[in-house]
């Protein structure tokens, strides 16, 4: 039986604002970004598909809520939504994150630098998401989002393994 999810997207943007606010105060809070990155995959791995994107994601919630009135509402070009672009973005983001964390912990575990790497990573993708949401539809970022794309790939692999 498919479990029904209640959408929390009306208010889940609060977590994103809290995350940014706390991280600015202390970069160590940036480590909380790991939750944001792993939750979509967690839902996919337990067979809930892209439930995180549809019902919980604070970033999706933020983009949908705050860009509605200023968005130019254009459609994202077809090429930008292609698998190739999404795969390149996913590989780029994973590489940037690994390299950043590697450098941050080069001389031993460093929570402050690691937190900063995650904060920078989350904020940079949010800024890109906001710019995209202004020029195109508010949640255009979701059409290329590496986390959403990665989650979709996991979901597909799980479904294929059950056939
Ligand atoms: S695609 Fe990305 S930003 Fe959009 S809802 Fe999913 S995880 Fe969040």
Backbone and ligand atoms as CSV (ligand in chain L), in Angstrom:
chain,resi,resn,atom,element,x,y,z
A,1,UNK,N,N,0.840,-1.203,0.000
A,1,UNK,CA,C,0.000,0.000,0.000
A,1,UNK,C,C,0.889,1.274,0.000
A,2,UNK,N,N,0.543,2.235,-0.853
A,2,UNK,CA,C,1.341,3.464,-0.911
A,2,UNK,C,C,0.943,4.388,0.236
A,3,UNK,N,N,1.947,4.790,1.010
A,3,UNK,CA,C,1.672,5.657,2.153
A,3,UNK,C,C,1.402,7.083,1.668
A,4,UNK,N,N,0.321,7.688,2.210
A,4,UNK,CA,C,-0.004,9.061,1.807
A,4,UNK,C,C,0.837,10.030,2.615
A,5,UNK,N,N,1.423,11.014,1.921
A,5,UNK,CA,C,2.238,12.011,2.596
A,5,UNK,C,C,1.461,13.318,2.684
A,6,UNK,N,N,1.678,14.017,3.779
A,6,UNK,CA,C,1.057,15.339,3.912
A,6,UNK,C,C,2.111,16.348,3.475
A,7,UNK,N,N,1.737,17.304,2.653
A,7,UNK,CA,C,2.733,18.270,2.209
A,7,UNK,C,C,3.034,19.298,3.302
A,8,UNK,N,N,4.330,19.542,3.475
A,8,UNK,CA,C,4.761,20.539,4.459
A,8,UNK,C,C,5.426,21.722,3.746
A,9,UNK,N,N,5.184,21.801,2.444
A,9,UNK,CA,C,5.887,22.805,1.658
A,9,UNK,C,C,5.406,24.235,1.901
A,10,UNK,N,N,4.270,24.372,2.570
A,10,UNK,CA,C,3.796,25.739,2.844
A,10,UNK,C,C,4.705,26.438,3.844
A,11,UNK,N,N,5.310,25.640,4.720
A,11,UNK,CA,C,6.093,26.264,5.787
A,11,UNK,C,C,7.532,25.744,5.913
A,12,UNK,N,N,7.876,24.701,5.153
A,12,UNK,CA,C,9.196,24.092,5.369
A,12,UNK,C,C,10.351,25.020,4.969
A,13,UNK,N,N,10.045,26.133,4.241
A,13,UNK,CA,C,11.090,27.114,3.901
A,13,UNK,C,C,11.748,27.681,5.166
A,14,UNK,N,N,11.008,27.624,6.277
A,14,UNK,CA,C,11.538,28.153,7.541
A,14,UNK,C,C,12.862,27.460,7.893
A,15,UNK,N,N,12.961,26.171,7.588
A,15,UNK,CA,C,14.194,25.435,7.891
A,15,UNK,C,C,15.379,25.995,7.106
A,16,UNK,N,N,15.102,26.400,5.871
A,16,UNK,CA,C,16.179,26.942,5.036
A,16,UNK,C,C,16.660,28.283,5.596
A,17,UNK,N,N,15.701,29.128,5.973
A,17,UNK,CA,C,16.047,30.442,6.532
A,17,UNK,C,C,16.811,30.254,7.853
A,18,UNK,N,N,16.327,29.310,8.669
A,18,UNK,CA,C,17.007,29.021,9.937
A,18,UNK,C,C,18.427,28.526,9.681
A,19,UNK,N,N,18.536,27.637,8.713
A,19,UNK,CA,C,19.847,27.071,8.370
A,19,UNK,C,C,20.825,28.177,7.969
A,20,UNK,N,N,20.378,29.084,7.116
A,20,UNK,CA,C,21.265,30.158,6.669
A,20,UNK,C,C,21.598,31.093,7.838
A,21,UNK,N,N,20.578,31.460,8.592
A,21,UNK,CA,C,20.790,32.353,9.728
A,21,UNK,C,C,21.780,31.775,10.734
A,22,UNK,N,N,21.563,30.524,11.119
A,22,UNK,CA,C,22.443,29.890,12.095
A,22,UNK,C,C,23.856,29.726,11.549
A,23,UNK,N,N,23.952,29.393,10.261
A,23,UNK,CA,C,25.279,29.192,9.661
A,23,UNK,C,C,26.071,30.490,9.584
A,24,UNK,N,N,25.349,31.597,9.381
A,24,UNK,CA,C,26.039,32.892,9.345
A,24,UNK,C,C,26.606,33.197,10.734
A,25,UNK,N,N,25.847,32.837,11.766
A,25,UNK,CA,C,26.308,33.059,13.145
A,25,UNK,C,C,27.505,32.154,13.453
A,26,UNK,N,N,27.389,30.908,13.040
A,26,UNK,CA,C,28.472,29.948,13.291
A,26,UNK,C,C,28.494,28.944,12.134
A,27,UNK,N,N,29.592,28.949,11.384
A,27,UNK,CA,C,29.663,28.092,10.198
A,27,UNK,C,C,29.457,26.614,10.513
A,28,UNK,N,N,29.684,26.243,11.782
A,28,UNK,CA,C,29.503,24.820,12.130
A,28,UNK,C,C,28.069,24.345,11.869
A,29,UNK,N,N,27.112,25.294,11.949
A,29,UNK,CA,C,25.722,24.910,11.664
A,29,UNK,C,C,25.561,24.485,10.203
A,30,UNK,N,N,26.524,24.873,9.385
A,30,UNK,CA,C,26.488,24.470,7.976
A,30,UNK,C,C,26.466,22.958,7.817
A,31,UNK,N,N,26.963,22.267,8.842
A,31,UNK,CA,C,26.975,20.798,8.794
A,31,UNK,C,C,25.552,20.239,8.687
A,32,UNK,N,N,24.581,21.050,9.127
A,32,UNK,CA,C,23.185,20.609,9.015
A,32,UNK,C,C,22.771,20.418,7.547
A,33,UNK,N,N,23.551,21.033,6.658
A,33,UNK,CA,C,23.284,20.870,5.229
A,33,UNK,C,C,23.313,19.408,4.810
A,34,UNK,N,N,24.059,18.613,5.585
A,34,UNK,CA,C,24.138,17.178,5.275
A,34,UNK,C,C,22.762,16.529,5.359
A,35,UNK,N,N,21.947,17.026,6.296
A,35,UNK,CA,C,20.593,16.464,6.443
A,35,UNK,C,C,19.806,16.749,5.167
A,36,UNK,N,N,19.922,17.997,4.710
A,36,UNK,CA,C,19.199,18.407,3.506
A,36,UNK,C,C,19.626,17.583,2.298
A,37,UNK,N,N,20.912,17.227,2.265
A,37,UNK,CA,C,21.420,16.476,1.108
A,37,UNK,C,C,21.056,15.005,1.172
A,38,UNK,N,N,20.988,14.471,2.378
A,38,UNK,CA,C,20.757,13.026,2.480
A,38,UNK,C,C,19.278,12.655,2.579
A,39,UNK,N,N,18.431,13.589,3.057
A,39,UNK,CA,C,17.006,13.259,3.211
A,39,UNK,C,C,16.320,12.827,1.906
A,40,UNK,N,N,16.562,13.558,0.784
A,40,UNK,CA,C,15.904,13.111,-0.453
A,40,UNK,C,C,16.282,11.677,-0.807
A,41,UNK,N,N,17.573,11.343,-0.594
A,41,UNK,CA,C,18.026,9.983,-0.920
A,41,UNK,C,C,17.450,8.969,0.053
A,42,UNK,N,N,17.337,9.384,1.314
A,42,UNK,CA,C,16.758,8.499,2.330
A,42,UNK,C,C,15.327,8.113,1.930
A,43,UNK,N,N,14.548,9.103,1.518
A,43,UNK,CA,C,13.167,8.821,1.116
A,43,UNK,C,C,13.139,7.891,-0.096
A,44,UNK,N,N,14.046,8.165,-1.041
A,44,UNK,CA,C,14.071,7.326,-2.250
A,44,UNK,C,C,14.474,5.897,-1.895
A,45,UNK,N,N,15.460,5.756,-1.010
A,45,UNK,CA,C,15.945,4.421,-0.645
A,45,UNK,C,C,14.885,3.609,0.104
A,46,UNK,N,N,14.011,4.300,0.821
A,46,UNK,CA,C,12.970,3.539,1.516
A,46,UNK,C,C,11.725,3.358,0.643
A,47,UNK,N,N,11.881,3.670,-0.628
A,47,UNK,CA,C,10.813,3.385,-1.588
A,47,UNK,C,C,9.762,4.469,-1.717
A,48,UNK,N,N,10.038,5.659,-1.172
A,48,UNK,CA,C,9.044,6.743,-1.250
A,48,UNK,C,C,9.288,7.657,-2.449
A,49,UNK,N,N,10.142,7.227,-3.360
A,49,UNK,CA,C,10.404,8.012,-4.580
A,49,UNK,C,C,10.889,9.417,-4.269
A,50,UNK,N,N,10.312,10.395,-4.972
A,50,UNK,CA,C,10.741,11.779,-4.776
A,50,UNK,C,C,9.842,12.507,-3.769
A,51,UNK,N,N,9.484,11.785,-2.719
A,51,UNK,CA,C,8.601,12.355,-1.687
A,51,UNK,C,C,9.186,13.630,-1.096
A,52,UNK,N,N,10.505,13.653,-0.935
A,52,UNK,CA,C,11.128,14.843,-0.349
A,52,UNK,C,C,10.841,16.069,-1.210
A,53,UNK,N,N,11.007,15.914,-2.520
A,53,UNK,CA,C,10.764,17.039,-3.436
A,53,UNK,C,C,9.302,17.471,-3.402
A,54,UNK,N,N,8.404,16.521,-3.321
A,54,UNK,CA,C,6.984,16.850,-3.406
A,54,UNK,C,C,6.393,17.359,-2.099
A,55,UNK,N,N,6.915,16.911,-0.978
A,55,UNK,CA,C,6.222,17.212,0.283
A,55,UNK,C,C,7.037,17.971,1.333
A,56,UNK,N,N,8.357,17.887,1.269
A,56,UNK,CA,C,9.128,18.429,2.389
A,56,UNK,C,C,10.163,19.518,2.038
A,57,UNK,N,N,10.803,19.422,0.900
A,57,UNK,CA,C,12.028,20.199,0.634
A,57,UNK,C,C,11.928,21.704,0.983
A,58,UNK,N,N,12.738,22.157,1.931
A,58,UNK,CA,C,12.722,23.576,2.312
A,58,UNK,C,C,13.120,24.505,1.158
A,59,UNK,N,N,14.048,24.052,0.324
A,59,UNK,CA,C,14.491,24.904,-0.780
A,59,UNK,C,C,13.375,25.055,-1.827
A,60,UNK,N,N,12.757,23.934,-2.158
A,60,UNK,CA,C,11.644,23.972,-3.112
A,60,UNK,C,C,10.529,24.847,-2.558
A,61,UNK,N,N,10.277,24.703,-1.255
A,61,UNK,CA,C,9.244,25.488,-0.584
A,61,UNK,C,C,9.570,26.985,-0.674
A,62,UNK,N,N,10.832,27.331,-0.413
A,62,UNK,CA,C,11.282,28.722,-0.434
A,62,UNK,C,C,11.107,29.317,-1.839
A,63,UNK,N,N,11.592,28.587,-2.842
A,63,UNK,CA,C,11.528,29.097,-4.218
A,63,UNK,C,C,10.074,29.277,-4.655
A,64,UNK,N,N,9.261,28.285,-4.338
A,64,UNK,CA,C,7.854,28.343,-4.737
A,64,UNK,C,C,7.111,29.475,-4.049
A,65,UNK,N,N,7.427,29.703,-2.801
A,65,UNK,CA,C,6.681,30.705,-2.025
A,65,UNK,C,C,7.115,32.142,-2.318
A,66,UNK,N,N,8.428,32.375,-2.371
A,66,UNK,CA,C,8.884,33.766,-2.427
A,66,UNK,C,C,9.149,34.314,-3.829
A,67,UNK,N,N,9.217,33.439,-4.809
A,67,UNK,CA,C,9.514,33.963,-6.144
A,67,UNK,C,C,8.269,34.135,-7.006
A,68,UNK,N,N,7.161,33.621,-6.501
A,68,UNK,CA,C,5.908,33.667,-7.269
A,68,UNK,C,C,5.613,35.054,-7.831
A,69,UNK,N,N,5.725,36.085,-6.974
A,69,UNK,CA,C,5.300,37.417,-7.387
A,69,UNK,C,C,6.341,38.153,-8.226
A,70,UNK,N,N,7.595,37.706,-8.204
A,70,UNK,CA,C,8.609,38.444,-8.982
A,70,UNK,C,C,9.107,37.645,-10.191
A,71,UNK,N,N,8.672,36.405,-10.295
A,71,UNK,CA,C,9.158,35.555,-11.389
A,71,UNK,C,C,8.619,36.006,-12.744
A,72,UNK,N,N,9.492,35.927,-13.761
A,72,UNK,CA,C,9.066,36.284,-15.117
A,72,UNK,C,C,8.295,35.140,-15.767
A,73,UNK,N,N,8.264,33.995,-15.066
A,73,UNK,CA,C,7.431,32.837,-15.446
A,73,UNK,C,C,7.762,32.253,-16.816
A,74,UNK,N,N,8.995,32.424,-17.273
A,74,UNK,CA,C,9.371,31.804,-18.553
A,74,UNK,C,C,9.639,30.319,-18.347
A,75,UNK,N,N,9.478,29.574,-19.442
A,75,UNK,CA,C,9.819,28.150,-19.366
A,75,UNK,C,C,11.325,27.984,-19.519
A,76,UNK,N,N,11.870,27.064,-18.783
A,76,UNK,CA,C,13.303,26.766,-18.914
A,76,UNK,C,C,13.530,26.171,-20.297
A,77,UNK,N,N,14.601,26.587,-21.013
A,77,UNK,CA,C,14.834,26.009,-22.333
A,77,UNK,C,C,14.939,24.483,-22.252
A,78,UNK,N,N,14.484,23.817,-23.295
A,78,UNK,CA,C,14.453,22.340,-23.290
A,78,UNK,C,C,15.855,21.765,-23.051
A,79,UNK,N,N,16.881,22.379,-23.673
A,79,UNK,CA,C,18.236,21.841,-23.539
A,79,UNK,C,C,18.707,21.852,-22.084
A,80,UNK,N,N,18.223,22.846,-21.331
A,80,UNK,CA,C,18.660,22.967,-19.929
A,80,UNK,C,C,18.107,21.841,-19.068
A,81,UNK,N,N,17.015,21.227,-19.547
A,81,UNK,CA,C,16.395,20.155,-18.751
A,81,UNK,C,C,16.857,18.779,-19.218
A,82,UNK,N,N,17.804,18.767,-20.174
A,82,UNK,CA,C,18.223,17.480,-20.736
A,82,UNK,C,C,18.990,16.662,-19.701
A,83,UNK,N,N,18.975,15.340,-19.933
A,83,UNK,CA,C,19.683,14.428,-19.028
A,83,UNK,C,C,21.154,14.781,-18.945
A,84,UNK,N,N,21.708,15.159,-20.112
A,84,UNK,CA,C,23.135,15.479,-20.175
A,84,UNK,C,C,23.460,16.623,-19.207
A,85,UNK,N,N,22.695,17.698,-19.298
A,85,UNK,CA,C,22.933,18.857,-18.420
A,85,UNK,C,C,22.780,18.461,-16.957
A,86,UNK,N,N,21.731,17.675,-16.670
A,86,UNK,CA,C,21.494,17.276,-15.265
A,86,UNK,C,C,22.619,16.382,-14.757
A,87,UNK,N,N,23.100,15.496,-15.626
A,87,UNK,CA,C,24.205,14.620,-15.203
A,87,UNK,C,C,25.480,15.424,-14.960
A,88,UNK,N,N,25.741,16.377,-15.866
A,88,UNK,CA,C,26.942,17.214,-15.711
A,88,UNK,C,C,26.860,17.993,-14.401
A,89,UNK,N,N,25.690,18.568,-14.149
A,89,UNK,CA,C,25.503,19.341,-12.903
A,89,UNK,C,C,25.698,18.458,-11.673
A,90,UNK,N,N,25.141,17.256,-11.733
A,90,UNK,CA,C,25.251,16.335,-10.596
A,90,UNK,C,C,26.717,15.984,-10.334
A,91,UNK,N,N,27.439,15.653,-11.395
A,91,UNK,CA,C,28.862,15.296,-11.244
A,91,UNK,C,C,29.669,16.492,-10.737
A,92,UNK,N,N,29.347,17.680,-11.306
A,92,UNK,CA,C,30.053,18.900,-10.886
A,92,UNK,C,C,29.843,19.187,-9.401
A,93,UNK,N,N,28.596,19.076,-8.958
A,93,UNK,CA,C,28.276,19.385,-7.558
A,93,UNK,C,C,28.931,18.378,-6.619
A,94,UNK,N,N,28.884,17.091,-6.981
A,94,UNK,CA,C,29.498,16.065,-6.124
A,94,UNK,C,C,31.010,16.306,-6.052
A,95,UNK,N,N,31.618,16.598,-7.206
A,95,UNK,CA,C,33.068,16.830,-7.241
A,95,UNK,C,C,33.440,18.037,-6.392
A,96,UNK,N,N,32.690,19.142,-6.569
A,96,UNK,CA,C,32.976,20.363,-5.804
A,96,UNK,C,C,32.875,20.098,-4.306
A,97,UNK,N,N,31.845,19.338,-3.928
A,97,UNK,CA,C,31.631,19.053,-2.515
A,97,UNK,C,C,32.758,18.185,-1.953
A,98,UNK,N,N,33.121,17.142,-2.691
A,98,UNK,CA,C,34.180,16.238,-2.213
A,98,UNK,C,C,35.506,16.998,-2.102
A,99,UNK,N,N,35.840,17.773,-3.147
A,99,UNK,CA,C,37.110,18.520,-3.135
A,99,UNK,C,C,37.112,19.529,-1.969
A,100,UNK,N,N,35.984,20.219,-1.802
A,100,UNK,CA,C,35.882,21.209,-0.724
A,100,UNK,C,C,36.065,20.566,0.646
A,101,UNK,N,N,35.383,19.440,0.868
A,101,UNK,CA,C,35.481,18.770,2.165
A,101,UNK,C,C,36.871,18.188,2.378
A,102,UNK,N,N,37.457,17.718,1.291
A,102,UNK,CA,C,38.806,17.162,1.357
A,102,UNK,C,C,39.805,18.235,1.817
A,103,UNK,N,N,39.702,19.411,1.188
A,103,UNK,CA,C,40.595,20.527,1.559
A,103,UNK,C,C,40.344,20.979,2.996
A,104,UNK,N,N,39.052,21.029,3.360
A,104,UNK,CA,C,38.698,21.514,4.704
A,104,UNK,C,C,39.271,20.613,5.789
A,105,UNK,N,N,39.410,19.336,5.478
A,105,UNK,CA,C,39.850,18.376,6.509
A,105,UNK,C,C,41.258,17.834,6.241
A,106,UNK,N,N,41.982,18.549,5.423
A,106,UNK,CA,C,43.336,18.112,5.015
A,106,UNK,C,C,44.246,17.888,6.224
A,107,UNK,N,N,44.136,18.782,7.218
A,107,UNK,CA,C,45.003,18.675,8.399
A,107,UNK,C,C,44.259,18.053,9.581
A,108,UNK,N,N,43.306,17.224,9.334
A,108,UNK,CA,C,42.507,16.621,10.405
A,108,UNK,C,C,41.092,17.165,10.389
A,109,UNK,N,N,40.214,16.452,11.070
A,109,UNK,CA,C,38.792,16.825,11.053
A,109,UNK,C,C,38.579,18.271,11.511
A,110,UNK,N,N,37.958,19.062,10.672
A,110,UNK,CA,C,37.727,20.463,10.995
A,110,UNK,C,C,36.243,20.800,10.760
A,111,UNK,N,N,35.505,20.857,11.866
A,111,UNK,CA,C,34.054,21.067,11.778
A,111,UNK,C,C,33.721,22.453,11.220
A,112,UNK,N,N,34.513,23.454,11.608
A,112,UNK,CA,C,34.239,24.824,11.186
A,112,UNK,C,C,34.387,24.960,9.668
A,113,UNK,N,N,35.516,24.457,9.153
A,113,UNK,CA,C,35.745,24.562,7.699
A,113,UNK,C,C,34.771,23.682,6.927
A,114,UNK,N,N,34.492,22.491,7.473
A,114,UNK,CA,C,33.540,21.589,6.790
A,114,UNK,C,C,32.165,22.233,6.748
A,115,UNK,N,N,31.778,22.841,7.876
A,115,UNK,CA,C,30.494,23.527,7.935
A,115,UNK,C,C,30.431,24.648,6.917
A,116,UNK,N,N,31.548,25.368,6.787
A,116,UNK,CA,C,31.583,26.470,5.833
A,116,UNK,C,C,31.432,25.955,4.395
A,117,UNK,N,N,32.108,24.826,4.111
A,117,UNK,CA,C,32.017,24.244,2.756
A,117,UNK,C,C,30.558,23.902,2.438
A,118,UNK,N,N,29.877,23.289,3.398
A,118,UNK,CA,C,28.478,22.900,3.172
A,118,UNK,C,C,27.573,24.129,3.074
A,119,UNK,N,N,27.838,25.116,3.916
A,119,UNK,CA,C,27.054,26.355,3.879
A,119,UNK,C,C,27.230,27.044,2.520
A,120,UNK,N,N,28.486,27.116,2.062
A,120,UNK,CA,C,28.779,27.760,0.772
A,120,UNK,C,C,28.082,27.015,-0.359
A,121,UNK,N,N,28.147,25.701,-0.275
A,121,UNK,CA,C,27.537,24.836,-1.282
A,121,UNK,C,C,26.016,25.067,-1.346
A,122,UNK,N,N,25.388,25.061,-0.168
A,122,UNK,CA,C,23.931,25.220,-0.103
A,122,UNK,C,C,23.518,26.623,-0.541
A,123,UNK,N,N,24.298,27.614,-0.109
A,123,UNK,CA,C,23.938,28.998,-0.431
A,123,UNK,C,C,24.136,29.281,-1.914
A,124,UNK,N,N,25.244,28.756,-2.468
A,124,UNK,CA,C,25.510,28.991,-3.897
A,124,UNK,C,C,24.374,28.396,-4.729
A,125,UNK,N,N,23.939,27.174,-4.379
A,125,UNK,CA,C,22.868,26.568,-5.181
A,125,UNK,C,C,21.546,27.307,-4.959
A,126,UNK,N,N,21.369,27.870,-3.773
A,126,UNK,CA,C,20.146,28.645,-3.526
A,126,UNK,C,C,20.155,29.924,-4.367
A,127,UNK,N,N,21.321,30.578,-4.439
A,127,UNK,CA,C,21.419,31.814,-5.231
A,127,UNK,C,C,21.129,31.512,-6.710
A,128,UNK,N,N,21.725,30.418,-7.197
A,128,UNK,CA,C,21.460,30.030,-8.598
A,128,UNK,C,C,19.958,29.742,-8.761
A,129,UNK,N,N,19.388,29.043,-7.775
A,129,UNK,CA,C,17.958,28.718,-7.825
A,129,UNK,C,C,17.091,29.968,-7.846
A,130,UNK,N,N,17.492,30.977,-7.079
A,130,UNK,CA,C,16.715,32.224,-7.028
A,130,UNK,C,C,16.813,32.960,-8.373
A,131,UNK,N,N,18.039,33.020,-8.909
A,131,UNK,CA,C,18.218,33.705,-10.206
A,131,UNK,C,C,17.383,32.997,-11.281
A,132,UNK,N,N,17.467,31.668,-11.274
A,132,UNK,CA,C,16.679,30.902,-12.261
A,132,UNK,C,C,15.191,31.138,-12.052
A,133,UNK,N,N,14.796,31.191,-10.782
A,133,UNK,CA,C,13.376,31.368,-10.462
A,133,UNK,C,C,12.849,32.741,-10.850
A,134,UNK,N,N,13.751,33.716,-10.929
A,134,UNK,CA,C,13.323,35.061,-11.342
A,134,UNK,C,C,13.142,35.103,-12.857
A,135,UNK,N,N,14.109,34.552,-13.571
A,135,UNK,CA,C,14.036,34.613,-15.039
A,135,UNK,C,C,13.077,33.590,-15.629
A,136,UNK,N,N,12.984,32.438,-14.940
A,136,UNK,CA,C,12.082,31.390,-15.443
A,136,UNK,C,C,10.996,31.148,-14.390
A,137,UNK,N,N,10.362,29.978,-14.423
A,137,UNK,CA,C,9.322,29.694,-13.416
A,137,UNK,C,C,9.966,29.596,-12.030
A,138,UNK,N,N,9.222,29.923,-10.969
A,138,UNK,CA,C,9.816,29.978,-9.627
A,138,UNK,C,C,10.624,28.749,-9.224
A,139,UNK,N,N,10.126,27.565,-9.567
A,139,UNK,CA,C,10.839,26.361,-9.136
A,139,UNK,C,C,11.633,25.729,-10.283
A,140,UNK,N,N,12.141,26.563,-11.183
A,140,UNK,CA,C,12.916,26.027,-12.311
A,140,UNK,C,C,14.148,25.252,-11.840
A,141,UNK,N,N,14.720,25.708,-10.732
A,141,UNK,CA,C,15.887,25.010,-10.192
A,141,UNK,C,C,15.584,23.517,-10.004
A,142,UNK,N,N,14.351,23.227,-9.592
A,142,UNK,CA,C,13.968,21.833,-9.332
A,142,UNK,C,C,14.069,20.973,-10.590
A,143,UNK,N,N,14.044,21.607,-11.750
A,143,UNK,CA,C,14.120,20.822,-12.981
A,143,UNK,C,C,15.546,20.387,-13.310
A,144,UNK,N,N,16.508,20.989,-12.634
A,144,UNK,CA,C,17.907,20.609,-12.879
A,144,UNK,C,C,18.626,20.220,-11.585
A,145,UNK,N,N,17.971,20.389,-10.474
A,145,UNK,CA,C,18.588,20.197,-9.153
A,145,UNK,C,C,19.312,18.850,-9.027
A,146,UNK,N,N,20.599,18.887,-8.699
A,146,UNK,CA,C,21.354,17.631,-8.584
A,146,UNK,C,C,20.773,16.682,-7.529
A,147,UNK,N,N,20.253,17.238,-6.436
A,147,UNK,CA,C,19.687,16.364,-5.397
A,147,UNK,C,C,18.418,15.691,-5.907
A,148,UNK,N,N,17.604,16.471,-6.592
A,148,UNK,CA,C,16.370,15.907,-7.154
A,148,UNK,C,C,16.696,14.889,-8.224
A,149,UNK,N,N,17.686,15.216,-9.060
A,149,UNK,CA,C,18.081,14.314,-10.150
A,149,UNK,C,C,18.670,13.020,-9.572
A,150,UNK,N,N,19.563,13.181,-8.589
A,150,UNK,CA,C,20.175,12.008,-7.943
A,150,UNK,C,C,19.114,11.126,-7.303
A,151,UNK,N,N,18.134,11.764,-6.674
A,151,UNK,CA,C,17.049,11.017,-6.031
A,151,UNK,C,C,16.243,10.247,-7.079
A,152,UNK,N,N,16.001,10.907,-8.210
A,152,UNK,CA,C,15.272,10.253,-9.302
A,152,UNK,C,C,16.026,9.029,-9.813
A,153,UNK,N,N,17.350,9.142,-9.888
A,153,UNK,CA,C,18.166,8.015,-10.373
A,153,UNK,C,C,18.086,6.843,-9.389
A,154,UNK,N,N,18.152,7.172,-8.087
A,154,UNK,CA,C,18.047,6.114,-7.064
A,154,UNK,C,C,16.677,5.443,-7.159
A,155,UNK,N,N,15.656,6.256,-7.293
A,155,UNK,CA,C,14.291,5.732,-7.373
A,155,UNK,C,C,14.138,4.793,-8.570
A,156,UNK,N,N,14.687,5.224,-9.715
A,156,UNK,CA,C,14.604,4.389,-10.923
A,156,UNK,C,C,15.311,3.061,-10.702
A,157,UNK,N,N,16.517,3.134,-10.091
A,157,UNK,CA,C,17.307,1.914,-9.862
A,157,UNK,C,C,16.559,0.960,-8.927
A,158,UNK,N,N,15.915,1.509,-7.905
A,158,UNK,CA,C,15.170,0.666,-6.960
A,158,UNK,C,C,13.987,0.002,-7.670
A,159,UNK,N,N,13.264,0.778,-8.463
A,159,UNK,CA,C,12.107,0.219,-9.187
A,159,UNK,C,C,12.562,-0.853,-10.160
A,160,UNK,N,N,13.707,-0.587,-10.846
A,160,UNK,CA,C,14.205,-1.573,-11.832
A,160,UNK,C,C,14.624,-2.854,-11.119
A,161,UNK,N,N,15.183,-2.728,-9.917
A,161,UNK,CA,C,15.644,-3.923,-9.198
A,161,UNK,C,C,14.474,-4.780,-8.701
A,162,UNK,N,N,13.306,-4.173,-8.610
A,162,UNK,CA,C,12.127,-4.920,-8.129
A,162,UNK,C,C,11.403,-5.651,-9.249
A,163,UNK,N,N,11.769,-5.301,-10.504
A,163,UNK,CA,C,11.069,-5.931,-11.647
A,163,UNK,C,C,11.499,-7.369,-11.851
L,1,LIG,S1,S,14.423,19.159,-6.922
L,1,LIG,FE1,FE,15.923,19.814,-5.386
L,1,LIG,S2,S,15.285,21.839,-4.692
L,1,LIG,FE2,FE,13.585,20.937,-5.809
L,1,LIG,S3,S,12.332,19.988,-4.287
L,1,LIG,FE3,FE,13.734,18.386,-4.988
L,1,LIG,S4,S,15.531,18.469,-3.671
L,1,LIG,FE4,FE,14.330,20.334,-3.348
